[in-house]
Amino acid sequence: MQQDFFIVGIGASAGALPAMIGFFQHIPEDINAAFVVIPHLMRERRSYLDEILSKHATLPVVRVVNDTPIEPGHIYLLVEGTYLTSQSRILVPQPREEGGINHAADIFLESLARDAGNCSIAIILSGGGNDGLEGAKAVNAANGRVLVQDPESSQVDGMPLSIILFDHPHKVLVPAALAKEVQEIASPRNLKSSS
């Protein structure tokens, strides 16, 4: 699958805000990757994650309220009341159903694996439950990379541990080191080998 940049899907829930800040503080603006952040959100309460991350990241932060082409050097955020999928490198928001368990990370990562193949990167940060596990498996099966926040650095370790126990992630690191790993993966020499 011919790709010219990597797409990083980030699953995050309870306790993940410090990890996101620590991660994006170490991402340079010239990185050849796009980032799609999939947090667990209240369905009807407006999230201000865009304003928070904008204070700490060098990349522009975009709330995805309409179909949005994915471009490198951007951070895209899931918004309240929706799920996101990646289709032909376009982020497509869909209404989130009432009730039930939130599987926003699985839904996005499974679509990312289909869309970006070996240029997909899944990162699972702090959170409870196991959302992201099935998506991480899909990314792994597509020859993408699966990275996980070190549970000892997570405020809530359920999501990271679910990946570690069941999916054999490529690396388990603290947020700043996760950022450096993404920079290494997204380097031009690795992009050529992923094409």
Rosetta blueprint (number, residue, H / E / L):
1 M L
2 Q L
3 Q L
4 D L
5 F L
6 F E
7 I E
8 V E
9 G E
10 I E
11 G E
12 A E
13 S L
14 A L
15 G L
16 A L
17 L H
18 P H
19 A H
20 M H
21 I H
22 G H
23 F H
24 F H
25 Q L
26 H L
27 I L
28 P L
29 E L
30 D L
31 I L
32 N L
33 A E
34 A E
35 F E
36 V E
37 V E
38 I E
39 P E
40 H L
41 L L
42 M L
43 R L
44 E L
45 R L
46 R L
47 S L
48 Y L
49 L H
50 D H
51 E H
52 I H
53 L H
54 S H
55 K L
56 H L
57 A L
58 T L
59 L L
60 P L
61 V E
62 V E
63 R E
64 V L
65 V L
66 N L
67 D L
68 T E
69 P E
70 I L
71 E L
72 P L
73 G L
74 H L
75 I E
76 Y E
77 L E
78 L L
79 V L
80 E L
81 G L
82 T E
83 Y E
84 L E
85 T E
86 S E
87 Q E
88 S L
89 R L
90 I E
91 L E
92 V E
93 P E
94 Q E
95 P E
96 R L
97 E L
98 E L
99 G L
100 G L
101 I L
102 N L
103 H L
104 A H
105 A H
106 D H
107 I H
108 F H
109 L H
110 E H
111 S H
112 L H
113 A H
114 R H
115 D H
116 A H
117 G H
118 N H
119 C H
120 S E
121 I E
122 A E
123 I E
124 I E
125 L L
126 S L
127 G L
128 G L
129 G L
130 N L
131 D L
132 G L
133 L H
134 E H
135 G H
136 A H
137 K H
138 A H
139 V H
140 N H
141 A H
142 A L
143 N L
144 G L
145 R E
146 V E
147 L E
148 V E
149 Q E
150 D L
151 P H
152 E H
153 S H
154 S L
155 Q L
156 V L
157 D L
158 G H
159 M H
160 P H
161 L H
162 S H
163 I H
164 I H
165 L H
166 F H
167 D H
168 H L
169 P L
170 H L
171 K E
172 V E
173 L E
174 V L
175 P H
176 A H
177 A H
178 L H
179 A H
180 K H
181 E H
182 V H
183 Q H
184 E H
185 I H
186 A L
187 S L
188 P H
189 R H
190 N H
191 L H
192 K H
193 S H
194 S H
195 S L
